[in-house]
Amino acid sequence: MTSVRSTIYTYQPASWEVGAMPEGTDRRALLRIGGAALGAAAATASWGASPVAAATADPPEIVTPQEFGALADGKHDDTEAIEQAINAQRTQYRIVVFPPGTYRITRTIVIPDQPDENYNRIQLRGYSTMTNRASIIQVEHDGVGIDVRCSLAAIHGLAFVAPAKTENNRALRFAGEVNTDDTDAAILECTFVSFKLAVEHVGRGLYFSHNLVALCTTGISLAWPTDGVGGGPVHVPPYGLRKWLITNNHFHSPFQAIVTEGAEDADFRGAIIQGNLLDIGRRLLIGSLTNSTISGNMVEKGDNGPIIEITSGGHNLTIADNVLGGLEPPLNDGPSAIQFSSGVRAQNVTISGNTFNWLNHSPIRFENDASKITIANNSFDHWNLDGKSDAAAIRVAGKATAFSVIGNVISADPADRPPIMTTGGLHGSHVIGNASAHVPLVAGTVGADSFVQAGPGRFNRMEVAQPLGAAAKVVSTSTEKPTVGEDHYGSFVVEGNNANPGVKGGLRVVPVNQSGSAATELLCSTTNTNELVSMASSATGLIPPADNARDLGSPDRRMRTVYAHQVALAEHAPGALPNAAGHIGGVIMVRDPETGKRGLALSDGDAWRSVALGPKV
């Protein structure tokens, strides 16, 4: 096979490649073939030109540190060779490939961003994965490994390893020099081991995915530049601090995975923190966040503070489908899963579908007033293991306004306290459909405009804050003209499924005139036909559905006393008197057919007896 030559190096193919590559294949064709072929070629190449000659030649599409003297043997200092490889790419495709090996560096390598030397979009690419350290950058000094000062840089497949964690060692730093707000770094399939801080990022935009961070104090630090930021509203806070895609990473034993810092940290927004695994991970996020989502993360052995701690911002957030907790005793040491700190008034937050377990204090904590909060379909298990009296599954150290707490499953508190606690009361809120081992559900004042379903699982008990407060309201939104007697406003009925299935009784509110005035009907079914009959209570009184259709009391269950201003008796014709035997003691009004005068009659069981009337009053 013919060698492929350039002005920089001579490529000698490996023995396995001979006969496999067609005549005339050059570096551009090799790049098109893909990463696998490039990796194999780079790993087995013989680099012929000297570092001095390489530095003065025109740069090709791709360079490697080996072209400039790097040995990648873990012993030789490759710092200078890596710098020369980067400098050779300032105007071309800006791709520096690191064939497998260990590249030892002893001082910070700076990738600048001067107006006349544009390094934007530079790529450093190696062959490491989350599980395989192939291309290793061994950082041996107490400082930054690679300091990236240009925008849109990408680091892919490099393993950054320090011999030991030191006070100031950091693997990567991204902070723009010219356009200081637009950082937009991408870090993919990299490994970071034994750093005080793995990645320091200053500016807007980070894509951090499929990386391993192990034995580091902090995984990612996000900050905002203190000066040099220009442009319109989309470039400066609050909207400028956006675009954080942190997904599918493995954080092994960091003290904290993600930290936001800086004077403007209240404006961090537009983050997707998803699918990350914290194995002995301690804390997922500390700092500011708004307009973002945290979902699908797994945190075990969470300790050293709340797993997710929002220290500023705290509005328009979704925290969903995470597993957040510690480990079984005695290894558990995690106080809380989600905490909004005292300086945060959380608003428009949804916390749903999470599993909380093995926590020493409150799984969800609001250390200030909070409003418009949805907490739904979460599982709370093994919490408040320290038995603190001020703990709760959901704890609000302030006013809880417009809370919707629905469908959660909450295990018992070792301190035998209600699972929801507020110090400022529950206002304009509802707590329904939760399965709790403790009743009542809420410790603290429940406002008159709130509803708490006290009994778990079923609506078998309701609480109202005041005697006239409404435990539940049915609101009719129909705009049609009401029809008298129809079920227009709403019903509460009980339905049976026995030999005569159907509605057995209940309440129904119906219009009584065209203006919308209403009556409440008491409903019951008949014994034999299961027909639904009613008695209406309206503004005019207690009225049967038809004349002479209902009794008040019964022969064996009489009213003790009836107090009334008057009793108005219906008139009976002499030939249509009720059965006297069935109305013993009854009094009726009758008309004398001979005189035409009205009088009273009393039943003694055998007949109706006239009662003599006295003179006019």
Sequence and secondary structure as in RCSB ss.txt:
>XXXX:A:sequence
MTSVRSTIYTYQPASWEVGAMPEGTDRRALLRIGGAALGAAAATASWGASPVAAATADPPEIVTPQEFGALADGK
HDDTEAIEQAINAQRTQYRIVVFPPGTYRITRTIVIPDQPDENYNRIQLRGYSTMTNRASIIQVEHDGVGIDVRC
SLAAIHGLAFVAPAKTENNRALRFAGEVNTDDTDAAILECTFVSFKLAVEHVGRGLYFSHNLVALCTTGISLAWP
TDGVGGGPVHVPPYGLRKWLITNNHFHSPFQAIVTEGAEDADFRGAIIQGNLLDIGRRLLIGSLTNSTISGNMVE
KGDNGPIIEITSGGHNLTIADNVLGGLEPPLNDGPSAIQFSSGVRAQNVTISGNTFNWLNHSPIRFENDASKITI
ANNSFDHWNLDGKSDAAAIRVAGKATAFSVIGNVISADPADRPPIMTTGGLHGSHVIGNASAHVPLVAGTVGADS
FVQAGPGRFNRMEVAQPLGAAAKVVSTSTEKPTVGEDHYGSFVVEGNNANPGVKGGLRVVPVNQSGSAATELLCS
TTNTNELVSMASSATGLIPPADNARDLGSPDRRMRTVYAHQVALAEHAPGALPNAAGHIGGVIMVRDPETGKRGL
ALSDGDAWRSVALGPKV
>XXXX:A:secstr
   EE SS EE   GGGTTTS TT  HHHHHHH HHHHHHHHHH    S HHHHHHS   SEE GGGGT   EEE
EE HHHHHHHHHTTSSS  EEE  SEEEEE S EEE  BTTB  TT EEE S  SS   EEEEE SSSEEEEE S
SS EEES EEE SS  SS EEEEEE SSSSSEEEEEEES EEES SEEEEEESEEEEEES EEES SEEEEEE  
SS   SSTTTSTTTTS  EEEES EEES SEEEEE STTGGG B EEEES EEET   SEEEEEBSEEEES EE 
S  SS SEEEEEE EEEEEES EEE  STTS     SEEE TT  EEEEEEES EEES SS SEEESS EEEEEE
ES EEES  TT  TT  SEEESS EEEEEEES EE   TT   SEEESS EES EEES EESSSS EES B TT 
EEE SSSSSS EE SSTT  S        S   TTSS SEEEEEEE SSS EEEEEEEEEESSTT  EEEEEEEE
 TTT  EEEEEEETTEEE SSTT   SSBTTB  S    S     EE GGG   GGGGTT EEEEE TTT  EEE
EEE SS EEEE   S  
